[in-house]
């Protein structure tokens, strides 16, 4: 198994695609960090209600957690794409037959891809988190708040963010087994992630308005991209469920994705 995992990691490293995705993840931090820094100053400065924040969500630790996980939204999409490419590259470059002939047990191949994907997710999380920690600590210290890294809300957000990165690469592998056409898989998943998330949010807001119930908004967590954000959001919010709900939803998607990926690959005709 370890040899297969190393082989999967080597396949990714020998392509230039992951570099572009890594650059995209870094650019997402550059875009998100200034916005989150402004949100921190606004919330902690006493104007939290102006940006829709109340209670614990407006506290310094909660906003620090948001600051230290800057870039997560697009970062998760990029690691999902890596997971997709780990599978679809086999069909795009017509190496799937060779791969499965070398390792006839298809379940072992998919499991090795899932493990390798999780390791890549960890690598992306580590690099982006180091950057966020450095920038966040400097920003908070300059504003006389200290680093706030000793706060459990911050630590929990960092750890759950790691889980989110690992799970989204696993989801990518699952999507790749469902849609083996590389271009189709990349476009479909990107559109569903970027546009689908906004459409889902809009539909739930419309339904909430129609039913005159804020509680309806909490069901947005069933959408995986929303679940990821909920999972790392500290404090209580009447529009979002508790963080552990997001974690359970995301874990559920990972388990289903992994199982479906294995079952489909075992039954697929590879030629």
C-alpha positions as CSV (number, residue, x, y, z in Angstrom):
1,X,0.0,0.0,0.0
2,X,2.8,2.5,0.9
3,X,4.3,2.0,-2.5
4,X,1.0,2.7,-4.2
5,X,0.6,5.9,-2.2
6,X,4.1,7.0,-3.1
7,X,3.3,6.3,-6.7
8,X,0.1,8.4,-6.6
9,X,2.0,11.3,-5.0
10,X,4.7,11.0,-7.7
11,X,2.1,11.1,-10.5
12,X,0.8,14.4,-9.1
13,X,4.3,15.9,-8.6
14,X,5.3,15.2,-12.1
15,X,2.5,17.4,-13.5
16,X,2.4,21.2,-13.5
17,X,-1.3,21.3,-12.7
18,X,-0.8,21.1,-8.9
19,X,1.5,24.1,-9.0
20,X,-1.2,26.2,-10.6
21,X,-3.7,25.0,-8.0
22,X,-1.2,25.8,-5.2
23,X,-0.7,29.3,-6.6
24,X,-4.5,29.7,-6.8
25,X,-4.7,28.7,-3.1
26,X,-2.1,31.4,-2.2
27,X,-3.9,34.0,-4.2
28,X,-7.1,33.2,-2.4
29,X,-5.4,34.0,0.9
30,X,-4.2,37.3,-0.5
31,X,-7.8,38.2,-1.4
32,X,-9.5,36.9,1.7
33,X,-7.1,38.1,4.4
34,X,-7.7,41.9,4.0
35,X,-11.4,41.3,4.0
36,X,-11.2,39.2,7.2
37,X,-8.9,41.8,8.8
38,X,-11.5,44.5,8.1
39,X,-14.2,42.3,9.5
40,X,-12.1,41.7,12.7
41,X,-11.6,45.5,13.2
42,X,-15.3,46.2,12.5
43,X,-16.6,43.5,14.9
44,X,-14.2,44.0,17.7
45,X,-14.4,47.8,17.3
46,X,-18.0,47.8,18.4
47,X,-19.8,47.8,15.0
48,X,-20.5,44.1,14.8
49,X,-24.2,44.6,14.2
50,X,-23.4,46.6,11.1
51,X,-22.0,43.5,9.5
52,X,-24.7,41.1,10.9
53,X,-22.6,39.7,13.8
54,X,-23.9,39.3,17.3
55,X,-22.9,37.5,20.5
56,X,-19.9,35.2,20.5
57,X,-19.5,35.5,16.7
58,X,-18.4,39.1,17.3
59,X,-15.8,38.3,19.9
60,X,-12.1,38.7,19.3
61,X,-11.3,34.9,19.4
62,X,-14.1,34.1,16.9
63,X,-12.9,36.7,14.5
64,X,-9.3,35.6,15.0
65,X,-10.4,32.1,14.0
66,X,-11.9,33.5,10.8
67,X,-8.6,35.5,10.2
68,X,-6.4,32.4,10.7
69,X,-8.4,30.4,8.2
70,X,-8.4,33.0,5.5
71,X,-8.6,31.5,2.0
72,X,-10.4,28.4,3.0
73,X,-13.4,28.8,0.6
74,X,-11.4,28.7,-2.6
75,X,-8.6,26.6,-1.1
76,X,-11.0,23.7,-0.6
77,X,-12.1,23.9,-4.2
78,X,-8.5,23.7,-5.4
79,X,-7.8,20.6,-3.3
80,X,-11.0,19.1,-4.5
81,X,-9.7,19.6,-8.1
82,X,-6.5,17.8,-7.2
83,X,-8.5,14.8,-6.0
84,X,-10.4,14.8,-9.3
85,X,-7.2,14.9,-11.3
86,X,-5.8,12.0,-9.4
87,X,-8.5,9.8,-11.0
88,X,-9.3,11.5,-14.3
89,X,-5.6,11.8,-15.3
90,X,-5.6,8.0,-15.5
91,X,-8.3,8.1,-18.2
92,X,-7.1,11.3,-19.9
93,X,-3.6,9.9,-20.4
94,X,-5.0,6.4,-20.9
95,X,-2.9,4.9,-18.1
96,X,-5.9,3.4,-16.2
97,X,-5.5,0.0,-17.9
98,X,-1.8,-0.1,-17.0
99,X,-2.5,0.9,-13.4
100,X,-5.1,-1.8,-12.9
101,X,-3.0,-4.5,-14.6
102,X,-0.1,-3.6,-12.3
103,X,-2.4,-3.7,-9.3
104,X,-5.4,-6.0,-10.1
105,X,-7.1,-5.3,-6.8
106,X,-9.0,-2.1,-7.7
107,X,-10.1,-1.4,-4.2
108,X,-6.4,-1.1,-3.2
109,X,-5.8,1.4,-6.0
110,X,-8.7,3.6,-5.0
111,X,-7.8,3.4,-1.3
112,X,-4.2,4.5,-2.1
113,X,-5.6,7.4,-4.1
114,X,-7.8,8.4,-1.1
115,X,-4.8,8.3,1.2
116,X,-2.6,10.2,-1.2
117,X,-5.3,12.8,-1.6
118,X,-5.6,13.2,2.1
119,X,-1.9,13.8,2.4
120,X,-2.0,16.4,-0.4
121,X,-4.9,18.1,1.5
122,X,-2.7,18.1,4.6
123,X,0.1,19.7,2.6
124,X,-2.1,22.5,1.3
125,X,-3.5,23.1,4.7
126,X,-0.1,23.3,6.3
127,X,1.3,25.8,3.8
128,X,-1.8,28.0,3.8
129,X,-2.1,27.8,7.6
130,X,1.6,28.8,8.1
131,X,1.0,31.9,6.0
132,X,-2.3,32.7,7.8
133,X,-0.6,32.3,11.2
134,X,2.2,34.6,10.3
135,X,0.1,37.3,8.7
136,X,-2.6,37.0,11.4
137,X,-0.2,37.1,14.3
138,X,1.4,40.2,13.0
139,X,-1.9,41.9,12.3
140,X,-3.3,41.1,15.7
141,X,-0.2,42.1,17.6
142,X,0.0,45.4,15.8
143,X,-3.6,46.0,16.8
144,X,-2.8,45.2,20.5
145,X,-4.8,42.0,20.7
146,X,-1.9,39.5,21.0
147,X,-1.9,36.5,18.8
148,X,-5.0,34.9,20.5
149,X,-3.5,31.5,19.5
150,X,-4.1,30.3,23.1
151,X,-7.8,30.5,22.6
152,X,-9.6,27.2,22.1
153,X,-11.9,28.7,19.5
154,X,-8.9,29.5,17.4
155,X,-7.2,26.2,17.9
156,X,-10.4,24.3,17.1
157,X,-10.9,26.2,13.9
158,X,-7.4,25.4,12.8
159,X,-7.8,21.7,13.5
160,X,-11.2,21.5,11.8
161,X,-9.8,23.4,8.8
162,X,-7.3,20.6,8.5
163,X,-10.1,18.0,8.4
164,X,-11.9,20.1,5.8
165,X,-8.9,20.1,3.5
166,X,-8.4,16.3,3.8
167,X,-12.1,15.6,3.3
168,X,-12.4,17.8,0.2
169,X,-9.5,16.0,-1.6
170,X,-11.4,12.7,-0.8
171,X,-14.5,14.2,-2.2
172,X,-12.5,15.1,-5.3
173,X,-11.4,11.5,-5.8
174,X,-15.1,10.4,-5.4
175,X,-16.2,12.9,-8.1
176,X,-13.4,11.7,-10.4
177,X,-14.7,8.1,-10.2
178,X,-18.2,9.3,-11.0
179,X,-17.1,11.6,-13.9
180,X,-14.0,10.1,-15.6
181,X,-14.0,12.8,-18.3
182,X,-11.4,15.3,-17.0
183,X,-12.8,18.5,-18.5
184,X,-16.4,17.5,-17.6
185,X,-15.4,16.6,-14.0
186,X,-13.4,19.8,-13.4
187,X,-16.1,22.2,-15.0
188,X,-19.0,20.5,-13.3
189,X,-17.5,20.4,-9.8
190,X,-16.2,24.0,-10.1
191,X,-19.6,25.3,-11.2
192,X,-21.4,23.4,-8.5
193,X,-18.9,24.6,-5.9
194,X,-18.8,28.3,-6.9
195,X,-22.2,29.0,-8.3
196,X,-24.2,26.1,-6.7
197,X,-23.2,27.3,-3.3
198,X,-24.6,30.8,-4.0
199,X,-27.8,29.4,-5.5
200,X,-28.4,27.1,-2.5
201,X,-27.9,30.0,-0.2
202,X,-30.3,32.2,-2.2
203,X,-32.9,29.4,-2.3
204,X,-32.8,29.0,1.5
205,X,-33.0,32.7,2.1
206,X,-36.1,32.8,-0.2
207,X,-37.6,29.8,1.6
208,X,-36.8,31.4,5.0
209,X,-38.5,34.6,4.0
210,X,-41.6,32.8,2.6
211,X,-42.0,30.7,5.8
212,X,-41.0,33.6,8.0
213,X,-38.5,31.3,9.8
214,X,-34.8,32.0,10.4
215,X,-34.3,28.4,11.5
216,X,-34.7,27.3,7.9
217,X,-31.4,28.8,7.0
218,X,-29.6,26.3,9.2
219,X,-30.4,23.6,6.7
220,X,-27.9,25.1,4.3
221,X,-25.4,23.0,6.1
222,X,-26.5,20.0,4.0
223,X,-24.5,21.6,1.1
224,X,-20.8,20.5,1.6
225,X,-19.3,23.9,0.9
226,X,-21.5,25.5,3.6
227,X,-20.8,22.7,6.0
228,X,-17.1,23.5,5.7
229,X,-17.6,27.1,6.6
230,X,-20.0,26.2,9.5
231,X,-17.4,23.7,10.9
232,X,-14.8,26.4,11.4
233,X,-17.2,29.1,12.6
234,X,-16.9,29.6,16.4
235,X,-19.7,31.1,18.5
236,X,-23.4,30.9,18.1
237,X,-25.4,32.2,15.2
238,X,-29.1,32.0,14.7
239,X,-28.6,31.5,11.0
240,X,-26.1,28.6,11.3
241,X,-26.1,25.3,13.3
242,X,-23.4,24.4,15.7
243,X,-19.9,23.7,14.3
244,X,-20.1,19.9,15.0
245,X,-23.1,19.7,12.7
246,X,-21.0,20.9,9.8
247,X,-18.3,18.4,10.8
248,X,-20.7,15.5,10.8
249,X,-22.2,16.5,7.4
250,X,-18.7,16.7,5.9
251,X,-17.6,13.4,7.3
252,X,-20.8,11.9,5.9
253,X,-20.0,13.2,2.4
254,X,-16.4,11.8,2.7
255,X,-17.6,8.3,3.7
256,X,-20.2,8.2,1.0
257,X,-17.7,9.5,-1.6
258,X,-15.1,7.0,-0.7
259,X,-17.4,4.0,-0.6
260,X,-19.1,5.0,-3.9
261,X,-15.7,5.5,-5.5
262,X,-14.5,2.0,-4.6
263,X,-17.8,0.3,-5.7
264,X,-17.9,2.1,-9.0
265,X,-14.3,1.4,-9.8
266,X,-14.6,-2.3,-9.0
267,X,-17.5,-2.6,-11.4
268,X,-16.3,-0.3,-14.2
269,X,-15.1,-1.8,-17.5
270,X,-11.5,-0.6,-18.0
271,X,-10.2,-0.9,-21.5
